[in-house]
Amino acid sequence: MHKREQQVKISDPGVVRLAEYYRVVSNLRPSQRGYVSSRELGKITGHSAAQVRRDLSCFGSFGSPGVGYEVADLMRQLSRILGKDKDKKVLLVGVGHLGSALHGYNRLRIEGFHVVALFDNDKRKIGKKMASTVIRPMDHLREVAVKEGIDIGILTVPASSAQQVADQLIECGIKAILNFAPTTVSVPKNIMVENVDLSIKLDKLSYKIGCSL
């Protein structure tokens, strides 16, 4: 039995580290690998063993000294901490190449993120289906968001449209946005936004390549 705080707030980098630990243990097979040490978790994720132990200790007593963490139990606990034990409803705006790829990304469903609604302003796409999901016009956004109880909105729209669409999502009561548009969006303090700019990631790699020559 673990003694845990039900609502522990940690920094954004800390949340990322927890997600990295979860990814590691979810790829291990409990039937073949009963325990994993903080040293192993740290080595795979690029963090120190001490950092792993500090991160996990924020949420209670995990593992046994000299033995490590039971893989199956740690995966369950990290799943709970990260909210993966509850499915999330997602809507996606912008059904282009990236949006289509995300909708078809099976890992999202495995992790409990279900894209239940698709939106686009292209009349040629509206009414068509991707798998079993119909692409809807933007003027249906509020109705669907409220009816479905959407948890997260994903933006895969051009930079010029990102702020307007983000504002529409917020007006519909959506509190969390994953923004793939190549620009940042301004939101109220109570709204959570994660910006994923692929061009910046590529620029970073390009710079590192240049430094290594």
RANOR-V742747 format. One record per residue. N is the residue number from 1. RES is the residue in one small letter. SS is DSSP state (h for helix, s for strand, l for the rest). OMEGA is omega in whole degrees, 0 to 359 (NA if undefined). Layout:
<<N/RES/SS/OMEGA> <N/RES/SS/OMEGA>>
This chain:
<<1/m/l/179> <2/h/l/172> <3/k/l/187> <4/r/l/167> <5/e/l/183> <6/q/l/180> <7/q/l/179> <8/v/l/179> <9/k/l/177> <10/i/l/183> <11/s/l/177> <12/d/h/176> <13/p/h/178> <14/g/h/178> <15/v/h/179> <16/v/h/179> <17/r/h/178> <18/l/h/178> <19/a/h/178> <20/e/h/178> <21/y/h/180> <22/y/h/180> <23/r/h/180> <24/v/h/185> <25/v/h/179> <26/s/h/178> <27/n/h/175> <28/l/l/179> <29/r/l/182> <30/p/l/182> <31/s/l/181> <32/q/l/184> <33/r/l/185> <34/g/l/186> <35/y/s/174> <36/v/s/183> <37/s/l/176> <38/s/h/178> <39/r/h/179> <40/e/h/178> <41/l/h/180> <42/g/h/181> <43/k/h/182> <44/i/h/185> <45/t/h/179> <46/g/l/179> <47/h/l/179> <48/s/l/177> <49/a/h/179> <50/a/h/179> <51/q/h/178> <52/v/h/181> <53/r/h/179> <54/r/h/181> <55/d/h/184> <56/l/h/182> <57/s/h/177> <58/c/l/186> <59/f/l/176> <60/g/l/182> <61/s/l/179> <62/f/l/172> <63/g/l/179> <64/s/s/179> <65/p/l/179> <66/g/l/181> <67/v/l/181> <68/g/s/184> <69/y/s/175> <70/e/s/188> <71/v/h/183> <72/a/h/181> <73/d/h/180> <74/l/h/178> <75/m/h/178> <76/r/h/182> <77/q/h/179> <78/l/h/177> <79/s/h/179> <80/r/h/182> <81/i/h/182> <82/l/l/179> <83/g/l/181> <84/k/l/179> <85/d/l/178> <86/k/l/180> <87/d/l/178> <88/k/s/176> <89/k/s/186> <90/v/s/168> <91/l/s/183> <92/l/s/179> <93/v/s/180> <94/g/l/186> <95/v/l/173> <96/g/l/181> <97/h/h/182> <98/l/h/180> <99/g/h/179> <100/s/h/180> <101/a/h/179> <102/l/h/179> <103/h/h/181> <104/g/l/183> <105/y/l/187> <106/n/h/182> <107/r/h/178> <108/l/h/180> <109/r/h/179> <110/i/h/182> <111/e/l/176> <112/g/l/178> <113/f/s/187> <114/h/s/177> <115/v/s/187> <116/v/s/181> <117/a/s/179> <118/l/s/181> <119/f/s/176> <120/d/l/178> <121/n/l/178> <122/d/l/183> <123/k/l/180> <124/r/l/181> <125/k/l/184> <126/i/l/180> <127/g/l/178> <128/k/l/181> <129/k/s/168> <130/m/s/192> <131/a/l/180> <132/s/l/184> <133/t/s/181> <134/v/s/175> <135/i/s/186> <136/r/s/175> <137/p/l/184> <138/m/h/181> <139/d/h/174> <140/h/h/188> <141/l/h/183> <142/r/h/182> <143/e/h/182> <144/v/h/182> <145/a/h/180> <146/v/h/182> <147/k/h/184> <148/e/h/184> <149/g/l/186> <150/i/l/179> <151/d/l/187> <152/i/s/174> <153/g/s/178> <154/i/s/178> <155/l/s/171> <156/t/l/184> <157/v/l/176> <158/p/l/181> <159/a/h/183> <160/s/h/183> <161/s/h/191> <162/a/h/184> <163/q/h/180> <164/q/h/181> <165/v/h/177> <166/a/h/178> <167/d/h/179> <168/q/h/178> <169/l/h/181> <170/i/h/179> <171/e/h/179> <172/c/l/178> <173/g/l/179> <174/i/l/187> <175/k/l/183> <176/a/s/184> <177/i/s/172> <178/l/s/189> <179/n/s/177> <180/f/l/179> <181/a/l/182> <182/p/l/178> <183/t/l/175> <184/t/l/178> <185/v/l/179> <186/s/l/182> <187/v/l/175> <188/p/l/184> <189/k/l/182> <190/n/l/179> <191/i/l/180> <192/m/s/179> <193/v/s/171> <194/e/s/179> <195/n/s/178> <196/v/l/181> <197/d/l/184> <198/l/h/181> <199/s/h/177> <200/i/h/177> <201/k/h/179> <202/l/h/177> <203/d/h/179> <204/k/h/178> <205/l/h/180> <206/s/h/178> <207/y/h/181> <208/k/h/177> <209/i/h/179> <210/g/h/180> <211/c/h/184> <212/s/h/181> <213/l/l/NA>>
